[in-house]
Amino acid sequence: MTALSGLRVVELANERIAFTGKLMADMGADVILVEPPGGDPSRSYPPFLDNKPGPDRSLYWWHYHTSKRAIALDLDDLEGAKTFQKLMATTDVLIEAEPRDRLSNLQLDYPTLSEIKRDLIHLAVTTHGRDDPRSDLPATDLTIMATSGPPWSCGYDDHSLPPIRGPLQGYQTAAHFAYMSALTALLYRGVSGEGQFIDVSMTAASNVSTEAATYSWLVAQKTVQRQTGRHASVSPSGETQQLCADGRYANTGVPPRFPHEFKALYDWLKSLGLDQQLPEAVFLEMGAEWQGPFDLSLIGQDDAITAIFGAGRAALQLIASSVSAQDFFLGCQQAGLAAGAVNSPEEAFEDEHFKARGFHVPVRHEDIDRTITYPGAPYRFEKTPWSIYRRAPKLGEHTAEVLAELDP
């Protein structure tokens, strides 16, 4: 048994919600991807298999649509709309990112569909919410991120450089909120027997991820400033990113906060023969002998706590500058300290830690007689296994199969 086996999810194809459907499909739900007869535009998004564009060669499409079945259906056609209603009578969750009035104009919105399936859970994902006219304006992942705030907090200490945003993070964040909302609604339905309509704002979802940035502005009327490799802050904090001996960078992470962490760091410093290069090493010894955890709120007020905490940061920076970024990462792992090397996506994917936890997943593509390595689960559960059950579907590949289930 998988966590979502027995559930049917219908996803109206749209790049904004593709990850929601993937998360549900890879956890065992029967996700039926509904595309227009011409197919969803993201089928042609790069990159491509072997860098050769062509039908069914988009690696983007492959990644976001694993484990799903696909049907081609024209919702603007009367017969297509009737078929969709029959499909909805067998559906637990509908996920869509349509323009605000599209489904209501087709009489396929929640008030109509909930008459067909009383306990239907309908998730609508728009840029600003179903009731906001701004959701009718053109938008991309970039504009969603820009209007919701995260890029303001992401970048470098040098503010002459522009802010940075991760690719597709606006879509991904909204997809996660839609996924969590669906799971919560399913739990509620299990108790109450009721379905519900869920309105997901992509902008609001991304804004929540700004952490203290939005609250600082709303509550304290202060503006945070982006910093290299650390949280944005109203006042600049100490640098944490360090150039390592191999010319690569590492984030030195969170300094020690408990006596056993100071001891581990001090022992590591001595094993490298660096303790004599760090005058503050005496404070590491003090930290190792400290009774109980440190009250971090006293940093800057209590001289001893300030010196001990600063020594931890200085020791991490010294070690990082003396070893390779990968050795620094491994040493921090062994010492129980949160830190990491700055890796490219390719380097991260090939890291032995990822391989050891099964992040490399072989998926058979029988249509091209090849096995492709995919990124694995973003989480690991003991009792409810995750799996990629099939490659991404071709356009309309399961139309006959699904329609036969509606008319047995």
N, C-alpha and C positions, 0 to 999 in steps of 0.2 A: 504493500500500500504506500502511496505517496500522499503528501499533504493535501493536494487539491484533486486527487483522482475522484471521478464521479461528477465533477463540475463541468458544465459547458459554458464557455466564454465566447462571445462574438465580438470581434474587433473590426471596426470599420477602418480600413487601411489608411494610415496617416503617420508620417515620420515622428510626429510629436508624441505618439502613444505606443510606438512599436515596442519600446522596452518594457512597458507594462505588460503587454501580451506575452512577451518572451519570458518574463519572470514567472508568469502564471503557467505558461506551457511547460517550461522546464521543471516545474514542480508538480506536473502531472495533470493539469487541467486540459480538457479538450478545447483548445483555442481554434476557432474557425475565423480565418482572416477573409473578410469580404472586400473584394476589389472591384472597381468598374471594369467593364469588358476590355478596355485598353490597358489595364494594369496600373498599379501605383507608380508615380514618378520615381520613387526611390529605388525601384528595381534597376535603374540605370546610373545610380550614384557610384563614383569611384571610391576606393581603389578596386581594381579588377584582378581576377585570377591571371597570374603570369603577366600582369600589366597589359592585358589585351582586352579592350572593350568588346562588349557583345552581349547578346541575350543570355540571361542566367549565369553571368560571370561576375556580378557585383558582390564583392566581399562584404560591403556594407549591408546589403540585403541579406546575405547568408547569415551574418551574425545576429541581426535583430529579429529574425523570423524562424529560428530553430524550433522544432517540435510542434509547429502549427500545421493545420490543414488550410488549404486555400480554395475559395470558390469565387467565380466571376459572376457578378450580379449587377444589373442596371437598376438602381433604386428609382430613377426618374421614369422608368417604364412601369405601367400599371401591373403587368404580370410579375415583373421583378419585385415590385413593392409587396405584392401578395405573397410571393415566395419568402420574402424577408419576414413578413408577419408570421408565416408558418414556422420559420426557423426560430423566431423569438419565443414561440410557444414552448420550445424545448430548451430555452436558454436561461441560465442563472445570472450571468453578468454581461452587460453590454458596455463596451468601452468605445468612446468616439471623441473626435476632436473636430467636429464639423462646424461650419459657420453657425452663428446663433440661431437663425431661423430656418435653416435648411430642413431639418427633420420635421419640424412642426408644419412647414409648408407641404411636406409629403405625407402628413398625417402619420408620421412614424416616430413622434416624440414620446416622452414618458407617459403623459396622460393617456395616450392611445395604447401604447405597448403594455402598460400596467393593467389594462383591461384584458389583454390577451394572456399575460402572465402576471398574476397578482403579486407574487413575491420577487419580481424582477428587481435587480440592482442595476441602476443606470448611472454610469460615470461619464460626465461631460467635461472635457478639458478644453478650456479656451484661454486666451492670453490674459484677460482681466476678469473673467467670470461671465456667466450667461446674462446677467442683468446690466452689464456695463457696455455701452455703445462702442467703447474703444476696442472691444474684442472683434469688431467688424473691420478694423483697420489692418492693412498688411503688416505682417510681423515675421521676423526670423529669430532663430536662436540668439543671434548677436543682439538684436534690439530688445529682446526679452531680458537678457542678462544686463544690458545697459540700463534699462528702466527700473530693474528690480534691485540693483545696487552692488552685487558681489564684485564686479571688476574694480570698483572704487577701493576695495580693501585688498586687492590682489596685485602684486607687482613688486617693485624694488624701492629701496631707500632713496634712490635717486629719482626724484619726482619730475625730472626733465624727461624721463622715459614714460611712455604711455602705460596705462594700466593693462592688466592681462586677464583674459578670461579663458577658461578651458573650453575646448570645442564641444558643442552639444550639451553643455551642462544645464542650460535652461530646459531643454527637452528632457534630459535625464532626471533632473530634480522633480519636475512635474510628474514624470512617469512613476517615480518612486512614491510620491504622495498619492497618486491615483491607486497604485498597488496597495499601499497601506490602508487606504480608505476602503477598497474592495474587501480586503481581509477583515477589517473591523465590521463592515456591513454584513458580511457573511456570518460572523460570530453573533451579531445582533439578530439576524434572521433566524439563526438556529434556536434562539431563545423565544423570540416574539412571533416568528412566522411571517414577518413583514419584510417587504422589499423597500427600496427608497431611491430617490434621485440625489446624486452627489455632484455638486458643482465645484470643479477644481480650477482655481486661478493659477496659471503658470507663473505670473509675476509675483503673486503672494507667496507661492511655494519657494521661489528663488530668494525672495526677500527674507524669508525666515532663516535662510542659510547664512545671512550676514552676521549672525550671532550678535555681539555687542554693538556693532556699528549702527544699526537702526535704533536700538534702544538708547545709545548715547545721544543720538540726535533728538529723539522724541522726548526723552526724560530730562537729560542734562543740557540739551541744546548745544552739544559739542560735536565737532566733526572728527572722526577717526582718520588716521593717515596710514597708507599702505607701507609695509615693511618687508624686507627680503627674508623669506623663509620663516616668518613668524606672524602672529596675530596682528591685525591692524590695531592701532592704539591712538588715543588722544595725545598722549605724550610718548615720544620715542623710547623704546626699550633697548636693552643691550643686544648687540648682534649675535646671531646664533649660527649662521652659515659660515663654514670654514673651508678654505682651500687646503686640500690634503696634499700629501707628499707626491702623489702620482698626477697632480694637476687637475684632479676632479674635486667636486665639492661634496660636502656632507652637511646635513642639518644636525647640529649637536643636540637638538631636542630638549627634553626636560631635565634639568640638573637633578642630582640626588635630593631626596626629601626625607629620607629615613636613615638611621644609623647604619643599617646593613648595606645600604647603597653607597654611603660614603666610604665604608670599609672596602667594598668591592672596587670602587674607583681608585682608592689609594693603593690597593694591592696591584691593580693593573698598571698604574703609573710607575710603581717601583719595579715591576717586572720588565718594563721597557727602559729602565734606567733614567727616567725623566724626572724623578722626584727632586733631584738637586737643582733642576732648572726652574723649579716652581717654588718661589719663596712662600707662597700661600699654602704649600702642602701641609704645614702645621695645622691649618684650620680644617683640613680633611681629617686629620687624626682626631681633632676635637669633635667633628661631626660624627665620626665612627663611635665615639664614646658617649655621645649625647643620650640623655635619658628621655625616651619617648619621641614622638614626631615633632617636627618643627612647626611653629606657628608662623606661616608665611606672611601673615598680615603684618608682622613686626619687621619685615625687611625694610630697611631705611630708617627704622626707629631704634631697634635693638642692635648694638654694635656687634655682639658675638654672632647673632643669627645672620646679620648682613654679611659679615666676613666669611662665615662658613658657606653660605649659599653662593657667594661670589667665587669662592675657591673651587667649588664644584664646577661652575661654568668655566673658569679659567683652565682647570685640569682637562676638561673635555676638549677645549680648543687647542691646547698644547698637544694632546695625544693625536687629535685629528690632523694637525699640521705635520706630524712625524710619521704617519703611516698612510697606507693607501685608503681610499674611501671605503672599499669593500672590507678591508681588515678592521677599519674603525667600526663599521656596522656590525661585523661579527663579534668584535670585542664588547661592544655595548650590549649585544644580545646575551653574551655569556655573563656579563655583569648585571643583567636585569635592568638595563637603562633604556629608555625610549629614545632612539635616534635612528638615522638612516642615511645611506648614500643617496645622492641625487642621480637617478638613473634615467636613461631614455626609456620609452615604452618597450623597445626591443630588448634592452638589457634587463628590464624588470621581468619581462615574460620568460627569459631564459635563466632567471635566478634559481639557484638550487632549492631555495625555500619554497618557491611556487611549484616547482616540479615535485617536491616531496609531499606537498599537500594535495597533489592530484589536479593542479590547475590546468595542466595540459590534457585536453580531451580529444581523442581521435574520433572523427565523424566520417562515416562512409558515405561517399557520393557515388552511388552505383551508376548514375547516369553518365559520369565521366570516368568511371573505373579508377577513382582515386580516393585516398583517405586524407582528409584535411585536419590539421590540428587547430582546435578552437580554444579560446579561454573558457575556463570552467566556472563553477558556481561562485557567486560573490559571498556565499555563506556555507556553513557546513552543519547539518543536523544529524544527530545520532539515529533517530528513529524514523525520520521521513526523508529518504534519499532524494537527491537531485540528479537529474540526468538530461542530456540532450537525446531525445527519443528519435528524432529524424532530422535530416537536412531541411533547409528552408524550402518551401514548396514552389513549384513553378506556377505560372499564371493559370488559374482554373483547374489545377491538377486534381482536386478532390471534389469538383462540382457534382459530378454524377454520383459519387459515393455519398456525399452529404444529402443530396436531394432524395436519394433512395431511402435514406433513413427517415426522411420526413413523410414519405409515402411507401411504407413497407408493403 
